[in-house]
């Protein structure tokens, strides 16, 4: 995140360079809170609140594909993919598009373990 300290950025670079996943402390706290909140509301995970198409796009985002690549792969317009991303952002409680992508990367990584 933009407001992270220099030491935190260096830590993030080292983790990523070593093939590890990095999530900033602020985002990590928000994701944990949202996960607990979703469990209390009866859904297993935040991703369960996404539609099938949103999960498909979410998985592709987590695999490193960009909007245009996803659109071409699913035979959709880039605008449609962006609309799905906006809905995912709202459903997942993310503030920015980059938080959605980071969440997707983390989810895909855990899914593949």
C-alpha positions as CSV (number, residue, x, y, z in Angstrom):
1,X,0.0,0.0,0.0
2,X,1.1,3.6,-0.7
3,X,1.5,4.5,3.0
4,X,3.8,1.6,3.9
5,X,7.2,2.3,5.5
6,X,10.4,1.7,3.6
7,X,11.2,-1.2,5.8
8,X,7.9,-2.8,5.1
9,X,8.4,-2.4,1.3
10,X,11.9,-4.0,1.6
11,X,10.3,-6.9,3.5
12,X,7.7,-7.2,0.8
13,X,10.3,-7.3,-2.0
14,X,12.3,-9.9,-0.2
15,X,9.3,-12.2,0.4
16,X,8.2,-11.9,-3.3
17,X,11.7,-12.5,-4.5
18,X,11.8,-15.7,-2.4
19,X,8.6,-16.9,-4.0
20,X,6.5,-16.1,-0.9
21,X,3.2,-14.3,-0.8
22,X,3.1,-10.8,0.7
23,X,0.1,-9.1,2.0
24,X,0.5,-5.8,3.8
25,X,-0.4,-5.7,7.5
26,X,-3.3,-3.3,6.9
27,X,-4.8,-5.4,4.1
28,X,-4.2,-8.6,6.1
29,X,-6.1,-7.2,9.0
30,X,-9.0,-6.1,6.8
31,X,-9.2,-9.5,5.0
32,X,-9.2,-11.4,8.3
33,X,-12.0,-9.1,9.6
34,X,-14.0,-9.7,6.5
35,X,-13.5,-13.4,6.6
36,X,-14.7,-13.6,10.3
37,X,-17.6,-11.4,9.4
38,X,-18.6,-13.7,6.5
39,X,-18.4,-16.7,8.8
40,X,-20.7,-15.0,11.3
41,X,-23.1,-14.2,8.5
42,X,-23.3,-17.8,7.4
43,X,-21.2,-18.0,4.3
44,X,-18.0,-20.1,4.3
45,X,-15.8,-17.6,2.6
46,X,-16.0,-14.2,1.1
47,X,-15.5,-15.8,-2.3
48,X,-18.8,-17.6,-1.8
49,X,-20.6,-14.3,-2.2
50,X,-19.4,-14.0,-5.8
51,X,-21.3,-15.2,-8.8
52,X,-20.0,-18.1,-10.9
53,X,-18.7,-15.6,-13.6
54,X,-17.1,-13.5,-10.9
55,X,-15.3,-16.5,-9.4
56,X,-14.1,-17.4,-12.9
57,X,-12.7,-13.9,-13.4
58,X,-11.4,-13.8,-9.8
59,X,-9.5,-17.0,-10.4
60,X,-8.0,-15.6,-13.7
61,X,-7.0,-12.4,-11.9
62,X,-5.3,-14.5,-9.2
63,X,-3.4,-16.4,-11.9
64,X,-1.9,-13.2,-13.2
65,X,-4.1,-12.4,-16.2
66,X,-5.1,-8.8,-17.0
67,X,-8.4,-7.4,-18.0
68,X,-7.8,-7.6,-21.7
69,X,-6.5,-11.2,-21.5
70,X,-9.5,-12.3,-19.4
71,X,-11.9,-10.6,-21.8
72,X,-10.3,-12.3,-24.8
73,X,-10.3,-15.7,-23.1
74,X,-13.9,-15.5,-22.0
75,X,-15.1,-13.7,-25.2
76,X,-16.3,-10.7,-23.2
77,X,-15.6,-7.0,-23.6
78,X,-13.0,-5.4,-21.4
79,X,-15.8,-3.2,-20.0
80,X,-17.8,-6.2,-18.9
81,X,-14.7,-7.6,-17.1
82,X,-14.2,-4.3,-15.4
83,X,-17.9,-4.3,-14.3
84,X,-17.4,-7.7,-12.8
85,X,-14.2,-6.5,-11.0
86,X,-16.2,-3.6,-9.6
87,X,-18.8,-5.9,-8.2
88,X,-16.2,-8.2,-6.7
89,X,-14.5,-5.2,-5.1
90,X,-17.9,-4.3,-3.4
91,X,-18.7,-7.9,-2.4
92,X,-15.2,-8.5,-1.0
93,X,-15.0,-5.3,0.9
94,X,-11.9,-4.1,-0.9
95,X,-11.2,-0.4,-1.3
96,X,-9.1,-0.6,-4.5
97,X,-8.8,-2.8,-7.6
98,X,-5.2,-3.8,-6.5
99,X,-6.7,-5.1,-3.2
100,X,-9.0,-7.4,-5.3
101,X,-6.0,-8.6,-7.3
102,X,-4.0,-9.3,-4.2
103,X,-6.9,-11.1,-2.6
104,X,-7.3,-13.2,-5.8
105,X,-3.6,-14.1,-5.9
106,X,-3.8,-15.2,-2.2
107,X,-6.9,-17.2,-2.8
108,X,-5.6,-18.9,-5.9
109,X,-2.3,-19.7,-4.1
110,X,-4.2,-21.3,-1.1
111,X,-6.5,-23.1,-3.5
112,X,-3.5,-24.7,-5.3
113,X,-1.8,-26.0,-2.1
